[in-house]
């Protein structure tokens, strides 16, 4: 009996030791930060306020350019986006990020956008990261954003809870968003309205979105708003009636 108890104690100690090693390994894995995020957080050469202002100016220029009939294009850089995330978003849109999320950064490659941020729920702190593949779909003005490789540190994380947070953030930002699946990965479909009250008698079309090293290139065109023949006839008839 004594030997059996001794073996039981030894076995228990070994199991606890293995569990401790596993927990330590999981903790260390959860504390790992993506290399691009470490670099972005160390970046000291970027004037975030200036970069953020440049992004807002580029957005304003685009807003004005799409008012004119013809083609238009815009380029948004990685530094501009990160500058805006650091210097402008916390003050101007304090409630967009889910609770516990802070210090977001992006890195733009030719094939995907890498996104990471710190997440702190009061008990546990880690860096959450993911890949975003961006493509323009065949549906008018609809952009597909495929979400993959969600990690907390180096550990895979179930996507659902974070997708719910993204959906909430989209609603707060008044963004039209719906979800579908592609090879097991969730894909957010974001539709840019063709018509908007700010662009009277105009229709806005997005023709291409291209990722380049450190940049997002956007191009499209603006057309005169199509007036249905029936409405035009009614308007013409009303005009003739007034003239009589």
C-alpha positions in Angstrom: 0.0 0.0 0.0 2.8 2.4 0.9 4.5 1.7 -2.4 1.2 2.3 -4.3 0.7 5.6 -2.5 4.3 6.6 -3.3 3.7 5.8 -7.0 0.5 7.8 -6.9 2.2 10.8 -5.4 5.0 10.5 -7.9 2.5 10.2 -10.8 0.6 13.2 -9.4 3.7 15.3 -9.1 4.8 14.4 -12.7 1.3 15.3 -14.0 1.3 18.6 -12.1 4.8 19.3 -13.4 3.8 18.6 -17.0 0.7 20.8 -16.6 2.9 23.6 -15.2 5.2 23.3 -18.1 2.3 23.3 -20.5 0.7 26.4 -18.8 4.0 28.2 -18.8 4.5 27.3 -22.5 1.0 28.6 -23.3 1.6 31.8 -21.4 4.9 32.4 -23.1 3.3 31.7 -26.5 0.5 34.1 -25.7 3.0 36.8 -24.9 4.8 36.7 -28.2 4.3 39.7 -30.4 4.4 39.7 -34.2 7.6 41.1 -35.5 5.9 43.8 -37.6 4.0 44.9 -34.4 7.2 45.2 -32.4 8.8 47.2 -35.2 5.7 49.5 -35.5 5.7 50.1 -31.7 9.5 50.9 -31.8 9.1 53.2 -34.8 10.5 56.6 -33.8 11.0 58.3 -37.2 7.3 58.7 -38.0 5.5 61.9 -36.9 2.2 60.3 -36.1 0.3 63.6 -35.9 1.6 64.7 -39.3 0.9 61.3 -40.8 -2.6 61.3 -39.4 -3.2 64.8 -40.9 -2.0 63.5 -44.3 -4.4 60.7 -44.2 -7.3 63.0 -43.4 -6.2 65.4 -46.2 -6.0 62.5 -48.6 -9.6 61.4 -47.6 -10.8 65.0 -48.0 -9.1 65.2 -51.5 -10.8 62.0 -52.5 -14.2 63.2 -51.2 -13.9 66.3 -53.4 -12.5 64.4 -56.4 -15.3 61.9 -56.6 -17.8 64.8 -57.0 -16.5 65.4 -60.5 -17.5 63.3 -63.5 -14.6 61.1 -64.6 -11.9 58.8 -63.1 -10.3 59.3 -59.7 -7.7 57.5 -57.6 -6.1 57.7 -54.2 -3.2 56.2 -52.3 -3.1 55.6 -48.5 0.1 54.7 -46.9 0.9 52.4 -44.0 2.5 55.3 -42.1 -0.6 57.5 -42.7 -2.9 54.9 -41.4 -0.8 54.1 -38.3 -0.5 57.8 -37.7 -4.2 58.3 -37.7 -4.7 55.3 -35.5 -2.3 56.7 -32.9 -3.0 60.5 -33.1 -6.6 60.9 -34.3 -8.8 57.9 -33.7 -8.6 57.8 -29.8 -9.8 61.4 -29.7 -12.3 61.5 -32.6 -13.7 58.0 -32.4 -13.1 56.8 -28.8 -15.9 54.2 -28.9 -15.1 52.4 -32.1 -12.6 49.9 -30.8 -14.0 47.1 -28.6 -13.4 47.4 -24.9 -9.9 46.2 -23.9 -8.4 46.9 -27.4 -5.6 49.4 -27.6 -2.6 50.5 -29.7 -3.7 49.0 -33.1 -1.2 49.0 -35.9 -1.2 47.8 -39.5 1.4 46.6 -42.0 0.6 46.5 -45.7 2.1 43.8 -47.9 1.4 43.0 -51.6 -0.8 40.1 -50.6 -2.4 41.0 -47.3 -2.8 43.6 -44.6 -1.5 42.5 -41.2 -3.3 44.0 -38.2 -2.4 43.7 -34.6 -3.4 45.4 -31.3 -3.0 44.9 -27.6 -5.8 43.3 -25.8 -6.3 43.6 -22.0 -9.4 42.3 -20.2 -8.0 43.2 -16.7 -6.8 39.6 -16.1 -4.8 38.8 -19.2 -2.8 40.9 -21.6 -1.7 39.8 -25.1 -1.3 41.0 -28.6 -4.0 39.9 -31.0 -3.1 39.7 -34.7 -4.7 38.7 -37.9 -4.3 38.7 -41.7 -6.8 40.6 -44.0 -7.0 39.7 -47.7 -8.7 42.5 -49.6 -10.4 42.0 -53.0 -13.1 43.8 -55.0 -15.9 41.4 -55.8 -18.1 41.2 -59.0 -20.9 42.9 -57.1 -20.9 46.6 -57.6 -18.8 48.5 -55.0 -18.5 45.5 -52.7 -15.2 44.7 -51.1 -14.4 41.3 -49.7 -12.2 41.3 -46.6 -11.1 37.7 -45.7 -10.0 37.3 -42.1 -7.5 34.6 -41.3 -4.7 33.5 -38.9 -6.2 35.2 -35.8 -3.7 34.8 -33.0 -3.3 35.8 -29.4 0.5 35.9 -29.3 1.4 32.7 -31.1 -1.8 30.8 -30.1 -4.7 30.3 -32.5 -7.9 32.0 -31.3 -11.5 31.2 -32.2 -12.7 33.8 -34.5 -16.3 34.2 -33.5 -15.9 36.4 -30.4 -13.7 38.8 -32.4 -16.0 38.8 -35.4 -18.8 39.8 -33.1 -16.6 42.7 -31.9 -15.8 43.7 -35.5 -19.5 43.7 -36.3 -20.3 45.9 -33.3 -17.5 48.3 -34.4 -18.9 48.4 -37.9 -22.3 49.3 -36.7 -20.8 52.1 -34.5 -19.1 53.4 -37.6 -22.3 53.2 -39.7 -20.6 50.7 -42.1 -22.7 48.2 -44.1 -21.2 44.8 -43.4 -22.3 41.1 -43.8 -20.4 37.8 -43.4 -19.9 34.7 -45.5 -17.4 31.8 -45.4 -14.6 30.9 -47.8 -12.7 27.7 -47.2 -13.4 27.9 -43.5 -12.4 31.6 -43.2 -14.9 34.3 -42.6 -15.2 37.0 -45.2 -16.6 40.4 -44.5 -18.5 42.0 -47.4 -18.5 45.7 -47.2 -20.6 47.7 -49.7 -19.9 51.3 -50.6 -23.2 53.0 -51.7 -23.3 54.0 -55.3 -25.5 57.0 -54.5 -25.2 59.3 -51.5 -26.8 62.6 -50.4 -23.4 64.3 -50.5 -23.1 63.5 -54.2 -26.3 64.8 -55.7 -27.0 63.6 -59.3 -23.8 61.5 -59.2 -23.0 57.8 -59.0 -19.7 56.6 -57.5 -18.1 53.3 -58.6 -15.0 51.6 -57.2 -13.0 50.0 -60.0 -10.0 48.6 -58.2 -8.3 48.1 -54.9 -4.6 47.1 -55.0 -2.2 46.4 -52.2 1.4 47.4 -52.7 4.3 47.4 -50.3 3.2 49.8 -47.6 0.3 51.3 -49.6 -3.3 50.8 -50.6 -4.2 52.0 -54.1 -7.9 52.8 -54.8 -9.3 53.8 -58.1 -12.8 54.4 -59.6 -15.0 56.7 -61.6 -18.0 58.9 -61.2 -20.9 59.1 -63.6 -24.0 61.2 -64.0 -26.9 59.6 -62.0 -29.2 57.6 -64.3 -32.7 59.0 -64.4 -35.3 56.4 -65.2 -37.2 57.1 -68.4 -40.6 57.0 -66.7 -39.5 59.7 -64.2 -38.0 61.8 -67.0 -41.4 61.6 -68.9 -43.3 62.6 -65.8 -41.0 65.5 -65.2 -41.3 66.6 -68.9 -45.1 66.3 -68.7 -45.2 68.4 -65.6 -43.1 71.0 -67.2 -45.4 71.2 -70.3 -48.4 71.5 -68.0 -46.9 74.4 -66.2 -46.0 76.2 -69.5 -49.6 75.9 -70.7 
